[in-house]
Amino acid sequence: MKNLHLVTAWACENRLVLGQVKVEGHSNEITAIPALLELIDITGATITMDAMGTQTEIIRLIHQKKANYMVTLKSNHPTLYNQVNNWFETAKSHQFKGMEIHENHQTESAHSRVETRKVWAFPVAALGGLYKQEEWAGLQTIVVVERFRHLWNGTTHEVQFYLSSLPPDAQINGRIIRQHWTIENQEHYVLDVTFNEDRCRIRSLHSQGNLI
């Protein structure tokens, strides 16, 4: 039997697991996420998800439940991704001249590396309309995060894009994106390292679920 795969709702500010749903066999997170969202009251919250959860039906559900969202845009939506990427590269090369732009830069040192983050937030109107924009309920803002990580053996560089129902505010938008990853070091790390979850070989019947 395969490992138990869960989708977790994590409250960043409270460091609390609000709910979990098992990903059924022959399925994936796309079907599990709506089931999880139906279990909890998300009114007024901001939901963050990686690219797997960036689906129009999931966004519509979040909007219907009166919550906001900040979701990753990657090449699993190739037409939209390429449109945003090409627009950003062109606008940046012209130094965003004549555009409404919200910008925030930060530099941090930790774990033997220096990381510089540049965050730009643009109202969707600045792009002159997006591919199938009407399918993304409540969409207001495109957020761009450019990261430079200076390590002892070199420098890495990446640019990521986000779709959001929040107003464009680079400082607030950037903080929300950073908070998304607290699930990795405050929940997943504790389970994997402190409780040795990755080493657990239990597979049979309902024993995996009983240990949650």
N, C-alpha and C positions, 0 to 999 in steps of 0.2 A: 504493500500500500504506500501511497505518497504522503509526504509531509502535510500537516494541516496548514492551510494558507488562510490568513485572516485579513480582513480590512478593518482598520481601527479608526475611530473618531477620537482625536486627541485634543484636549483643551490646553492650548499653549500657555496661557497666563496662569492657569491653575495647576498645570502639570498633572493632569488627570485624564484617565481613559474613560470616555463617556459611553462607549458602546463598541461592540465588535460583531462582525458577521462573517461566517465561514464562506469561502469561495468554493462553490460546489464543483464536483468533477465535471469535465467537459465544458466548463464555463470560465469566466475571468472576472476581474475587478469591475468591469463595466456594468455587469448585472448585479454585483454585490453592493456597489456604492448606493444606488437608489434605495435598496432595502435597508441599509444602515441609516440613511437620512430620514427614512420614515419612522425610525425608532426613537428619535430624539427631537427635542424642540430646538430648532436653530434660529428662531426669530431674532433678528437683530445681530446675529453673529456674522463673521466673515469666514467663509469656507475656502481653504487653500487645498489644492490638489496638484499632483504631478500630471504629466501629459496623458497618462492612461485615462484619467478622469475628465479630461477636456472633451466633453461630448455635449452636443446641443441639448439632448433630452435631460441630461443631468443638470446642466445649467438652468434649463427651464424649471425643473423641480426646485432647485435652490431659490430661484426668483419667486416662484409661487409660494414658498414657505417663508417669504419676507426676510431672506438673508442676503448678504452680499457674497461675492466670490473674487478670488484671485487665483487664476489657473494658468498653468504653463502651456505655452504654444510652441509645439515642435513640428517636425516634418511628418507626423501622422495626419496632419491637415496640410498637405503640400502646397495647395494653391494659396490658402490664406497665409501660411508661413512665408512663402516666397514673396508675396505681396508686401507683407510687413517688413521683412528683411531688406528687400530692395528699396522700399521707401525710406527706411531708416538710414541705409548706407548713403543714399542720395542726399537726404536732409542733413546728415552729419558732415558730408563733404562740403556743403554750403554753409556750415556752421549754424544751421537752423535759422537762417536769416528770415525775418518777418514772421516767425512762427510763435504761437503760444506754447511755451515750454516750461516745465517744472523740473528742476535739476538738483541733485544732491550727491556729494562726493564724500567718501569716508575711507580712512586707512586704519587698519588694525594689525597688531603684532601678537601672534600666539602660536604655540607648538612649532617653534623654529621656522616660522614663515611670516612674511608680511603680505597682507592682502589689501588691495585697493579696489573699492567698488564705486562705480559711477552709475547713478540711477537717473533715468529720464522718464517722465510721465507726460503723455500727450492725450488730449481729448480725441476721441475717434474722428471727429469732424476734421481734424488737421490732416488726415489721410485722404479726405475727399470720398469717403465711403469704402467699406470693406467687402470682400467676397462673401455673399450670402449673410450679410450683417444682420438681417432681420431674424435669422435663426438663433442668434445669441441674445437671449432675453436679458434686458437691462444693461447691456454693454455700454460703458461710458469711456473707458480709458485703455490705452495701450501703454504698458510699462516695459522699459528696456533696462536690463542690468548687464553692465560690462565689468568683468572681474579680471584682475591681474594678480596672480599668486607668485611671489618671489620666494623661491626655495633655495636651499644651499647649492643644489645642482642644476638650477635653471629657473625659467619663468614660464608659467602657463597662462593662457588667455582664453576667455570664452565670453560669448554674448548670448543672453537668453531673453526671450520675449514672454510677456504675460498679458492675458485678457482679464479685465476687471470691471465690475459694476460700481466700484468706488470712484469718487471724483479724483482727478489728477492731482496728486500731492506726492512728490518724489520721496520726501522724508518718511511720510506715513506708509506709502506703498512699499518702500524698501524695507522698512521695519517688519511689515507683515510677511514679506517674502523670506526674510531672515528667520522669523519665528517659526515658519513652516518646518524647518529642519530640526527644531527641538525634539521632535518625535524620534529622531535618529539617536541623539546622545542622551536623552532623558527617559526614553522608553525602550527602544530597540536595544541600545547598548546594555542597559540594566538586565534585560531578559537574556541577551546572548552571552554576556560576560559574567555578571553576578550570579545568575541562575543557571548558566550553562545550557540554555535552551537549545542552541545549535547542536549540542552533543547528545541530546535526548534521542534515543532510537525507538521509542514507543510508536507503534504504527497500527495495531490491531483494533478493530471494532470502534467503540466510542472512547477508548482510553485517552486519546489525544485531547478530545474536548473536555473530558473530566478533569484534566490537569490545568485547564485555563484558569 
